[in-house]
Amino acid sequence: MAKMIMHNDTMDGNDMVMMHMSFFWSKDVVMLINGWPNGKLGMYILALACVLVLTIVVEFLSVFPVVKLQGSSPFIGGLIHATFYGLRMALVYLIMLCVMSYNVGVFVFVVAGHVIGCFLVKYRMISRAASKSRMELDHV
């Protein structure tokens, strides 16, 4: 198993962080913030849940409808849309950094989050289209 040792920038200089360079399965992982989830099972599960929710949110933001505010300029609508796009891109890059921890659990939860998010988004869209077509048939 390939590992890379990095030194922390602490006062005593004795702290070292072990970074894996291949996939591994362990609760001992560092994601985004040094010392988190800190090798504790409960914090690892919380980190996985956060990654799952983050990826589901990214899927919902990917189909964010174009904002049409009555009486607003196209500039304001474009600015709102660009803001949501920027938020989505920031979240996607955070997810990418989590996956770069090479932890199998993180990778599985990221993929699961994208699958669940995609399902929920598509289910919502198909349900709306089906109810709209039923309403049109009822009025005929």
Chimera marker file (.cmm) of the C-alpha trace (Angstrom):
<marker_set name="trace">
<marker id="1" x="0.000" y="0.000" z="0.000" r="1" g="1" b="0" radius="0.5"/>
<marker id="2" x="1.539" y="3.282" z="-1.088" r="1" g="1" b="0" radius="0.5"/>
<marker id="3" x="1.571" y="5.976" z="1.594" r="1" g="1" b="0" radius="0.5"/>
<marker id="4" x="2.952" y="9.457" z="1.728" r="1" g="1" b="0" radius="0.5"/>
<marker id="5" x="4.027" y="11.041" z="5.007" r="1" g="1" b="0" radius="0.5"/>
<marker id="6" x="3.494" y="14.763" z="5.401" r="1" g="1" b="0" radius="0.5"/>
<marker id="7" x="4.527" y="16.926" z="8.332" r="1" g="1" b="0" radius="0.5"/>
<marker id="8" x="2.004" y="19.188" z="10.023" r="1" g="1" b="0" radius="0.5"/>
<marker id="9" x="2.929" y="22.801" z="10.577" r="1" g="1" b="0" radius="0.5"/>
<marker id="10" x="2.709" y="22.700" z="14.360" r="1" g="1" b="0" radius="0.5"/>
<marker id="11" x="4.873" y="24.260" z="17.033" r="1" g="1" b="0" radius="0.5"/>
<marker id="12" x="6.705" y="21.064" z="17.950" r="1" g="1" b="0" radius="0.5"/>
<marker id="13" x="6.904" y="19.761" z="14.368" r="1" g="1" b="0" radius="0.5"/>
<marker id="14" x="6.471" y="16.151" z="15.525" r="1" g="1" b="0" radius="0.5"/>
<marker id="15" x="2.982" y="15.585" z="14.128" r="1" g="1" b="0" radius="0.5"/>
<marker id="16" x="2.851" y="13.636" z="10.882" r="1" g="1" b="0" radius="0.5"/>
<marker id="17" x="-0.118" y="12.872" z="8.657" r="1" g="1" b="0" radius="0.5"/>
<marker id="18" x="-0.259" y="9.634" z="6.694" r="1" g="1" b="0" radius="0.5"/>
<marker id="19" x="-1.806" y="10.119" z="3.252" r="1" g="1" b="0" radius="0.5"/>
<marker id="20" x="-2.738" y="7.056" z="1.235" r="1" g="1" b="0" radius="0.5"/>
<marker id="21" x="-1.939" y="6.959" z="-2.466" r="1" g="1" b="0" radius="0.5"/>
<marker id="22" x="-4.218" y="3.993" z="-3.233" r="1" g="1" b="0" radius="0.5"/>
<marker id="23" x="-7.747" y="3.064" z="-2.161" r="1" g="1" b="0" radius="0.5"/>
<marker id="24" x="-8.126" y="1.795" z="1.403" r="1" g="1" b="0" radius="0.5"/>
<marker id="25" x="-10.999" y="1.027" z="3.759" r="1" g="1" b="0" radius="0.5"/>
<marker id="26" x="-10.626" y="2.454" z="7.239" r="1" g="1" b="0" radius="0.5"/>
<marker id="27" x="-12.203" y="4.940" z="9.608" r="1" g="1" b="0" radius="0.5"/>
<marker id="28" x="-8.754" y="6.526" z="9.912" r="1" g="1" b="0" radius="0.5"/>
<marker id="29" x="-9.057" y="9.094" z="7.148" r="1" g="1" b="0" radius="0.5"/>
<marker id="30" x="-8.484" y="12.828" z="6.839" r="1" g="1" b="0" radius="0.5"/>
<marker id="31" x="-11.104" y="14.696" z="4.795" r="1" g="1" b="0" radius="0.5"/>
<marker id="32" x="-10.935" y="18.410" z="4.025" r="1" g="1" b="0" radius="0.5"/>
<marker id="33" x="-9.922" y="19.431" z="7.548" r="1" g="1" b="0" radius="0.5"/>
<marker id="34" x="-6.818" y="18.133" z="9.285" r="1" g="1" b="0" radius="0.5"/>
<marker id="35" x="-7.855" y="15.981" z="12.237" r="1" g="1" b="0" radius="0.5"/>
<marker id="36" x="-11.404" y="15.290" z="11.045" r="1" g="1" b="0" radius="0.5"/>
<marker id="37" x="-12.975" y="12.711" z="11.416" r="1" g="1" b="0" radius="0.5"/>
<marker id="38" x="-10.008" y="11.924" z="13.691" r="1" g="1" b="0" radius="0.5"/>
<marker id="39" x="-10.241" y="8.101" z="13.546" r="1" g="1" b="0" radius="0.5"/>
<marker id="40" x="-13.440" y="7.961" z="15.596" r="1" g="1" b="0" radius="0.5"/>
<marker id="41" x="-16.157" y="5.708" z="14.188" r="1" g="1" b="0" radius="0.5"/>
<marker id="42" x="-18.996" y="8.095" z="15.022" r="1" g="1" b="0" radius="0.5"/>
<marker id="43" x="-17.241" y="11.020" z="13.344" r="1" g="1" b="0" radius="0.5"/>
<marker id="44" x="-16.420" y="8.842" z="10.326" r="1" g="1" b="0" radius="0.5"/>
<marker id="45" x="-20.098" y="7.916" z="9.956" r="1" g="1" b="0" radius="0.5"/>
<marker id="46" x="-21.021" y="11.608" z="10.302" r="1" g="1" b="0" radius="0.5"/>
<marker id="47" x="-18.449" y="12.494" z="7.616" r="1" g="1" b="0" radius="0.5"/>
<marker id="48" x="-19.931" y="9.861" z="5.287" r="1" g="1" b="0" radius="0.5"/>
<marker id="49" x="-23.435" y="11.215" z="5.936" r="1" g="1" b="0" radius="0.5"/>
<marker id="50" x="-22.246" y="14.752" z="5.173" r="1" g="1" b="0" radius="0.5"/>
<marker id="51" x="-20.673" y="13.590" z="1.910" r="1" g="1" b="0" radius="0.5"/>
<marker id="52" x="-23.901" y="11.773" z="0.973" r="1" g="1" b="0" radius="0.5"/>
<marker id="53" x="-26.049" y="14.849" z="1.634" r="1" g="1" b="0" radius="0.5"/>
<marker id="54" x="-23.578" y="17.101" z="-0.186" r="1" g="1" b="0" radius="0.5"/>
<marker id="55" x="-23.737" y="14.973" z="-3.331" r="1" g="1" b="0" radius="0.5"/>
<marker id="56" x="-27.541" y="14.859" z="-3.242" r="1" g="1" b="0" radius="0.5"/>
<marker id="57" x="-27.596" y="18.666" z="-2.971" r="1" g="1" b="0" radius="0.5"/>
<marker id="58" x="-25.254" y="18.895" z="-5.976" r="1" g="1" b="0" radius="0.5"/>
<marker id="59" x="-27.685" y="16.810" z="-8.042" r="1" g="1" b="0" radius="0.5"/>
<marker id="60" x="-30.582" y="19.097" z="-7.079" r="1" g="1" b="0" radius="0.5"/>
<marker id="61" x="-28.531" y="22.173" z="-7.942" r="1" g="1" b="0" radius="0.5"/>
<marker id="62" x="-27.701" y="20.682" z="-11.351" r="1" g="1" b="0" radius="0.5"/>
<marker id="63" x="-31.323" y="21.092" z="-12.464" r="1" g="1" b="0" radius="0.5"/>
<marker id="64" x="-31.950" y="24.447" z="-10.812" r="1" g="1" b="0" radius="0.5"/>
<marker id="65" x="-34.525" y="26.126" z="-13.051" r="1" g="1" b="0" radius="0.5"/>
<marker id="66" x="-33.817" y="29.437" z="-14.697" r="1" g="1" b="0" radius="0.5"/>
<marker id="67" x="-35.135" y="32.118" z="-12.391" r="1" g="1" b="0" radius="0.5"/>
<marker id="68" x="-37.902" y="34.231" z="-13.871" r="1" g="1" b="0" radius="0.5"/>
<marker id="69" x="-38.675" y="37.054" z="-11.500" r="1" g="1" b="0" radius="0.5"/>
<marker id="70" x="-41.491" y="39.297" z="-12.612" r="1" g="1" b="0" radius="0.5"/>
<marker id="71" x="-40.284" y="42.793" z="-13.308" r="1" g="1" b="0" radius="0.5"/>
<marker id="72" x="-36.617" y="41.931" z="-12.912" r="1" g="1" b="0" radius="0.5"/>
<marker id="73" x="-33.962" y="42.488" z="-15.503" r="1" g="1" b="0" radius="0.5"/>
<marker id="74" x="-32.202" y="39.685" z="-17.365" r="1" g="1" b="0" radius="0.5"/>
<marker id="75" x="-29.028" y="40.790" z="-15.569" r="1" g="1" b="0" radius="0.5"/>
<marker id="76" x="-30.521" y="39.979" z="-12.143" r="1" g="1" b="0" radius="0.5"/>
<marker id="77" x="-31.832" y="36.620" z="-13.376" r="1" g="1" b="0" radius="0.5"/>
<marker id="78" x="-28.436" y="35.780" z="-14.859" r="1" g="1" b="0" radius="0.5"/>
<marker id="79" x="-26.691" y="36.858" z="-11.663" r="1" g="1" b="0" radius="0.5"/>
<marker id="80" x="-28.906" y="34.602" z="-9.544" r="1" g="1" b="0" radius="0.5"/>
<marker id="81" x="-28.364" y="31.687" z="-11.931" r="1" g="1" b="0" radius="0.5"/>
<marker id="82" x="-24.585" y="32.256" z="-11.942" r="1" g="1" b="0" radius="0.5"/>
<marker id="83" x="-24.558" y="32.384" z="-8.130" r="1" g="1" b="0" radius="0.5"/>
<marker id="84" x="-26.251" y="28.979" z="-7.893" r="1" g="1" b="0" radius="0.5"/>
<marker id="85" x="-23.861" y="27.623" z="-10.527" r="1" g="1" b="0" radius="0.5"/>
<marker id="86" x="-20.890" y="28.898" z="-8.506" r="1" g="1" b="0" radius="0.5"/>
<marker id="87" x="-22.287" y="27.256" z="-5.360" r="1" g="1" b="0" radius="0.5"/>
<marker id="88" x="-22.711" y="23.988" z="-7.239" r="1" g="1" b="0" radius="0.5"/>
<marker id="89" x="-19.143" y="24.123" z="-8.578" r="1" g="1" b="0" radius="0.5"/>
<marker id="90" x="-17.732" y="24.853" z="-5.105" r="1" g="1" b="0" radius="0.5"/>
<marker id="91" x="-19.599" y="21.832" z="-3.698" r="1" g="1" b="0" radius="0.5"/>
<marker id="92" x="-18.435" y="19.618" z="-6.577" r="1" g="1" b="0" radius="0.5"/>
<marker id="93" x="-14.809" y="20.551" z="-5.913" r="1" g="1" b="0" radius="0.5"/>
<marker id="94" x="-15.229" y="19.856" z="-2.180" r="1" g="1" b="0" radius="0.5"/>
<marker id="95" x="-16.638" y="16.428" z="-3.060" r="1" g="1" b="0" radius="0.5"/>
<marker id="96" x="-13.682" y="15.848" z="-5.382" r="1" g="1" b="0" radius="0.5"/>
<marker id="97" x="-11.288" y="16.650" z="-2.538" r="1" g="1" b="0" radius="0.5"/>
<marker id="98" x="-13.123" y="14.182" z="-0.292" r="1" g="1" b="0" radius="0.5"/>
<marker id="99" x="-12.759" y="11.442" z="-2.917" r="1" g="1" b="0" radius="0.5"/>
<marker id="100" x="-9.054" y="12.264" z="-3.150" r="1" g="1" b="0" radius="0.5"/>
<marker id="101" x="-8.692" y="10.903" z="0.393" r="1" g="1" b="0" radius="0.5"/>
<marker id="102" x="-8.729" y="7.499" z="-1.400" r="1" g="1" b="0" radius="0.5"/>
<marker id="103" x="-11.068" y="6.069" z="1.218" r="1" g="1" b="0" radius="0.5"/>
<marker id="104" x="-13.373" y="3.408" z="-0.234" r="1" g="1" b="0" radius="0.5"/>
<marker id="105" x="-16.202" y="4.371" z="2.132" r="1" g="1" b="0" radius="0.5"/>
<marker id="106" x="-16.064" y="7.994" z="0.996" r="1" g="1" b="0" radius="0.5"/>
<marker id="107" x="-15.992" y="6.922" z="-2.656" r="1" g="1" b="0" radius="0.5"/>
<marker id="108" x="-18.993" y="4.598" z="-2.198" r="1" g="1" b="0" radius="0.5"/>
<marker id="109" x="-21.001" y="7.296" z="-0.395" r="1" g="1" b="0" radius="0.5"/>
<marker id="110" x="-20.188" y="9.884" z="-3.069" r="1" g="1" b="0" radius="0.5"/>
<marker id="111" x="-21.379" y="7.553" z="-5.826" r="1" g="1" b="0" radius="0.5"/>
<marker id="112" x="-24.451" y="6.581" z="-3.769" r="1" g="1" b="0" radius="0.5"/>
<marker id="113" x="-25.263" y="10.243" z="-3.177" r="1" g="1" b="0" radius="0.5"/>
<marker id="114" x="-25.095" y="11.015" z="-6.884" r="1" g="1" b="0" radius="0.5"/>
<marker id="115" x="-27.295" y="7.994" z="-7.679" r="1" g="1" b="0" radius="0.5"/>
<marker id="116" x="-29.873" y="8.886" z="-4.998" r="1" g="1" b="0" radius="0.5"/>
<marker id="117" x="-29.840" y="12.554" z="-5.994" r="1" g="1" b="0" radius="0.5"/>
<marker id="118" x="-30.242" y="11.723" z="-9.681" r="1" g="1" b="0" radius="0.5"/>
<marker id="119" x="-33.125" y="9.371" z="-8.874" r="1" g="1" b="0" radius="0.5"/>
<marker id="120" x="-34.899" y="11.964" z="-6.728" r="1" g="1" b="0" radius="0.5"/>
<marker id="121" x="-34.460" y="14.702" z="-9.334" r="1" g="1" b="0" radius="0.5"/>
<marker id="122" x="-35.653" y="12.529" z="-12.226" r="1" g="1" b="0" radius="0.5"/>
<marker id="123" x="-38.531" y="11.075" z="-10.185" r="1" g="1" b="0" radius="0.5"/>
<marker id="124" x="-39.665" y="14.584" z="-9.320" r="1" g="1" b="0" radius="0.5"/>
<marker id="125" x="-39.495" y="15.674" z="-12.965" r="1" g="1" b="0" radius="0.5"/>
<marker id="126" x="-41.327" y="12.571" z="-14.256" r="1" g="1" b="0" radius="0.5"/>
<marker id="127" x="-43.994" y="12.879" z="-11.535" r="1" g="1" b="0" radius="0.5"/>
<marker id="128" x="-44.651" y="16.510" z="-12.447" r="1" g="1" b="0" radius="0.5"/>
<marker id="129" x="-44.876" y="15.699" z="-16.147" r="1" g="1" b="0" radius="0.5"/>
<marker id="130" x="-47.248" y="12.779" z="-15.484" r="1" g="1" b="0" radius="0.5"/>
<marker id="131" x="-49.520" y="14.853" z="-13.242" r="1" g="1" b="0" radius="0.5"/>
<marker id="132" x="-49.538" y="17.663" z="-15.808" r="1" g="1" b="0" radius="0.5"/>
<marker id="133" x="-50.552" y="15.272" z="-18.600" r="1" g="1" b="0" radius="0.5"/>
<marker id="134" x="-53.276" y="13.752" z="-16.364" r="1" g="1" b="0" radius="0.5"/>
<marker id="135" x="-54.641" y="17.238" z="-15.679" r="1" g="1" b="0" radius="0.5"/>
<marker id="136" x="-54.680" y="17.993" z="-19.413" r="1" g="1" b="0" radius="0.5"/>
<marker id="137" x="-56.549" y="14.724" z="-20.104" r="1" g="1" b="0" radius="0.5"/>
<marker id="138" x="-59.077" y="15.491" z="-17.367" r="1" g="1" b="0" radius="0.5"/>
<marker id="139" x="-59.890" y="18.869" z="-18.951" r="1" g="1" b="0" radius="0.5"/>
<marker id="140" x="-60.565" y="17.347" z="-22.380" r="1" g="1" b="0" radius="0.5"/>
<link id1="1" id2="2" r="1" g="1" b="0" radius="0.2"/>
<link id1="2" id2="3" r="1" g="1" b="0" radius="0.2"/>
<link id1="3" id2="4" r="1" g="1" b="0" radius="0.2"/>
<link id1="4" id2="5" r="1" g="1" b="0" radius="0.2"/>
<link id1="5" id2="6" r="1" g="1" b="0" radius="0.2"/>
<link id1="6" id2="7" r="1" g="1" b="0" radius="0.2"/>
<link id1="7" id2="8" r="1" g="1" b="0" radius="0.2"/>
<link id1="8" id2="9" r="1" g="1" b="0" radius="0.2"/>
<link id1="9" id2="10" r="1" g="1" b="0" radius="0.2"/>
<link id1="10" id2="11" r="1" g="1" b="0" radius="0.2"/>
<link id1="11" id2="12" r="1" g="1" b="0" radius="0.2"/>
<link id1="12" id2="13" r="1" g="1" b="0" radius="0.2"/>
<link id1="13" id2="14" r="1" g="1" b="0" radius="0.2"/>
<link id1="14" id2="15" r="1" g="1" b="0" radius="0.2"/>
<link id1="15" id2="16" r="1" g="1" b="0" radius="0.2"/>
<link id1="16" id2="17" r="1" g="1" b="0" radius="0.2"/>
<link id1="17" id2="18" r="1" g="1" b="0" radius="0.2"/>
<link id1="18" id2="19" r="1" g="1" b="0" radius="0.2"/>
<link id1="19" id2="20" r="1" g="1" b="0" radius="0.2"/>
<link id1="20" id2="21" r="1" g="1" b="0" radius="0.2"/>
<link id1="21" id2="22" r="1" g="1" b="0" radius="0.2"/>
<link id1="22" id2="23" r="1" g="1" b="0" radius="0.2"/>
<link id1="23" id2="24" r="1" g="1" b="0" radius="0.2"/>
<link id1="24" id2="25" r="1" g="1" b="0" radius="0.2"/>
<link id1="25" id2="26" r="1" g="1" b="0" radius="0.2"/>
<link id1="26" id2="27" r="1" g="1" b="0" radius="0.2"/>
<link id1="27" id2="28" r="1" g="1" b="0" radius="0.2"/>
<link id1="28" id2="29" r="1" g="1" b="0" radius="0.2"/>
<link id1="29" id2="30" r="1" g="1" b="0" radius="0.2"/>
<link id1="30" id2="31" r="1" g="1" b="0" radius="0.2"/>
<link id1="31" id2="32" r="1" g="1" b="0" radius="0.2"/>
<link id1="32" id2="33" r="1" g="1" b="0" radius="0.2"/>
<link id1="33" id2="34" r="1" g="1" b="0" radius="0.2"/>
<link id1="34" id2="35" r="1" g="1" b="0" radius="0.2"/>
<link id1="35" id2="36" r="1" g="1" b="0" radius="0.2"/>
<link id1="36" id2="37" r="1" g="1" b="0" radius="0.2"/>
<link id1="37" id2="38" r="1" g="1" b="0" radius="0.2"/>
<link id1="38" id2="39" r="1" g="1" b="0" radius="0.2"/>
<link id1="39" id2="40" r="1" g="1" b="0" radius="0.2"/>
<link id1="40" id2="41" r="1" g="1" b="0" radius="0.2"/>
<link id1="41" id2="42" r="1" g="1" b="0" radius="0.2"/>
<link id1="42" id2="43" r="1" g="1" b="0" radius="0.2"/>
<link id1="43" id2="44" r="1" g="1" b="0" radius="0.2"/>
<link id1="44" id2="45" r="1" g="1" b="0" radius="0.2"/>
<link id1="45" id2="46" r="1" g="1" b="0" radius="0.2"/>
<link id1="46" id2="47" r="1" g="1" b="0" radius="0.2"/>
<link id1="47" id2="48" r="1" g="1" b="0" radius="0.2"/>
<link id1="48" id2="49" r="1" g="1" b="0" radius="0.2"/>
<link id1="49" id2="50" r="1" g="1" b="0" radius="0.2"/>
<link id1="50" id2="51" r="1" g="1" b="0" radius="0.2"/>
<link id1="51" id2="52" r="1" g="1" b="0" radius="0.2"/>
<link id1="52" id2="53" r="1" g="1" b="0" radius="0.2"/>
<link id1="53" id2="54" r="1" g="1" b="0" radius="0.2"/>
<link id1="54" id2="55" r="1" g="1" b="0" radius="0.2"/>
<link id1="55" id2="56" r="1" g="1" b="0" radius="0.2"/>
<link id1="56" id2="57" r="1" g="1" b="0" radius="0.2"/>
<link id1="57" id2="58" r="1" g="1" b="0" radius="0.2"/>
<link id1="58" id2="59" r="1" g="1" b="0" radius="0.2"/>
<link id1="59" id2="60" r="1" g="1" b="0" radius="0.2"/>
<link id1="60" id2="61" r="1" g="1" b="0" radius="0.2"/>
<link id1="61" id2="62" r="1" g="1" b="0" radius="0.2"/>
<link id1="62" id2="63" r="1" g="1" b="0" radius="0.2"/>
<link id1="63" id2="64" r="1" g="1" b="0" radius="0.2"/>
<link id1="64" id2="65" r="1" g="1" b="0" radius="0.2"/>
<link id1="65" id2="66" r="1" g="1" b="0" radius="0.2"/>
<link id1="66" id2="67" r="1" g="1" b="0" radius="0.2"/>
<link id1="67" id2="68" r="1" g="1" b="0" radius="0.2"/>
<link id1="68" id2="69" r="1" g="1" b="0" radius="0.2"/>
<link id1="69" id2="70" r="1" g="1" b="0" radius="0.2"/>
<link id1="70" id2="71" r="1" g="1" b="0" radius="0.2"/>
<link id1="71" id2="72" r="1" g="1" b="0" radius="0.2"/>
<link id1="72" id2="73" r="1" g="1" b="0" radius="0.2"/>
<link id1="73" id2="74" r="1" g="1" b="0" radius="0.2"/>
<link id1="74" id2="75" r="1" g="1" b="0" radius="0.2"/>
<link id1="75" id2="76" r="1" g="1" b="0" radius="0.2"/>
<link id1="76" id2="77" r="1" g="1" b="0" radius="0.2"/>
<link id1="77" id2="78" r="1" g="1" b="0" radius="0.2"/>
<link id1="78" id2="79" r="1" g="1" b="0" radius="0.2"/>
<link id1="79" id2="80" r="1" g="1" b="0" radius="0.2"/>
<link id1="80" id2="81" r="1" g="1" b="0" radius="0.2"/>
<link id1="81" id2="82" r="1" g="1" b="0" radius="0.2"/>
<link id1="82" id2="83" r="1" g="1" b="0" radius="0.2"/>
<link id1="83" id2="84" r="1" g="1" b="0" radius="0.2"/>
<link id1="84" id2="85" r="1" g="1" b="0" radius="0.2"/>
<link id1="85" id2="86" r="1" g="1" b="0" radius="0.2"/>
<link id1="86" id2="87" r="1" g="1" b="0" radius="0.2"/>
<link id1="87" id2="88" r="1" g="1" b="0" radius="0.2"/>
<link id1="88" id2="89" r="1" g="1" b="0" radius="0.2"/>
<link id1="89" id2="90" r="1" g="1" b="0" radius="0.2"/>
<link id1="90" id2="91" r="1" g="1" b="0" radius="0.2"/>
<link id1="91" id2="92" r="1" g="1" b="0" radius="0.2"/>
<link id1="92" id2="93" r="1" g="1" b="0" radius="0.2"/>
<link id1="93" id2="94" r="1" g="1" b="0" radius="0.2"/>
<link id1="94" id2="95" r="1" g="1" b="0" radius="0.2"/>
<link id1="95" id2="96" r="1" g="1" b="0" radius="0.2"/>
<link id1="96" id2="97" r="1" g="1" b="0" radius="0.2"/>
<link id1="97" id2="98" r="1" g="1" b="0" radius="0.2"/>
<link id1="98" id2="99" r="1" g="1" b="0" radius="0.2"/>
<link id1="99" id2="100" r="1" g="1" b="0" radius="0.2"/>
<link id1="100" id2="101" r="1" g="1" b="0" radius="0.2"/>
<link id1="101" id2="102" r="1" g="1" b="0" radius="0.2"/>
<link id1="102" id2="103" r="1" g="1" b="0" radius="0.2"/>
<link id1="103" id2="104" r="1" g="1" b="0" radius="0.2"/>
<link id1="104" id2="105" r="1" g="1" b="0" radius="0.2"/>
<link id1="105" id2="106" r="1" g="1" b="0" radius="0.2"/>
<link id1="106" id2="107" r="1" g="1" b="0" radius="0.2"/>
<link id1="107" id2="108" r="1" g="1" b="0" radius="0.2"/>
<link id1="108" id2="109" r="1" g="1" b="0" radius="0.2"/>
<link id1="109" id2="110" r="1" g="1" b="0" radius="0.2"/>
<link id1="110" id2="111" r="1" g="1" b="0" radius="0.2"/>
<link id1="111" id2="112" r="1" g="1" b="0" radius="0.2"/>
<link id1="112" id2="113" r="1" g="1" b="0" radius="0.2"/>
<link id1="113" id2="114" r="1" g="1" b="0" radius="0.2"/>
<link id1="114" id2="115" r="1" g="1" b="0" radius="0.2"/>
<link id1="115" id2="116" r="1" g="1" b="0" radius="0.2"/>
<link id1="116" id2="117" r="1" g="1" b="0" radius="0.2"/>
<link id1="117" id2="118" r="1" g="1" b="0" radius="0.2"/>
<link id1="118" id2="119" r="1" g="1" b="0" radius="0.2"/>
<link id1="119" id2="120" r="1" g="1" b="0" radius="0.2"/>
<link id1="120" id2="121" r="1" g="1" b="0" radius="0.2"/>
<link id1="121" id2="122" r="1" g="1" b="0" radius="0.2"/>
<link id1="122" id2="123" r="1" g="1" b="0" radius="0.2"/>
<link id1="123" id2="124" r="1" g="1" b="0" radius="0.2"/>
<link id1="124" id2="125" r="1" g="1" b="0" radius="0.2"/>
<link id1="125" id2="126" r="1" g="1" b="0" radius="0.2"/>
<link id1="126" id2="127" r="1" g="1" b="0" radius="0.2"/>
<link id1="127" id2="128" r="1" g="1" b="0" radius="0.2"/>
<link id1="128" id2="129" r="1" g="1" b="0" radius="0.2"/>
<link id1="129" id2="130" r="1" g="1" b="0" radius="0.2"/>
<link id1="130" id2="131" r="1" g="1" b="0" radius="0.2"/>
<link id1="131" id2="132" r="1" g="1" b="0" radius="0.2"/>
<link id1="132" id2="133" r="1" g="1" b="0" radius="0.2"/>
<link id1="133" id2="134" r="1" g="1" b="0" radius="0.2"/>
<link id1="134" id2="135" r="1" g="1" b="0" radius="0.2"/>
<link id1="135" id2="136" r="1" g="1" b="0" radius="0.2"/>
<link id1="136" id2="137" r="1" g="1" b="0" radius="0.2"/>
<link id1="137" id2="138" r="1" g="1" b="0" radius="0.2"/>
<link id1="138" id2="139" r="1" g="1" b="0" radius="0.2"/>
<link id1="139" id2="140" r="1" g="1" b="0" radius="0.2"/>
</marker_set>
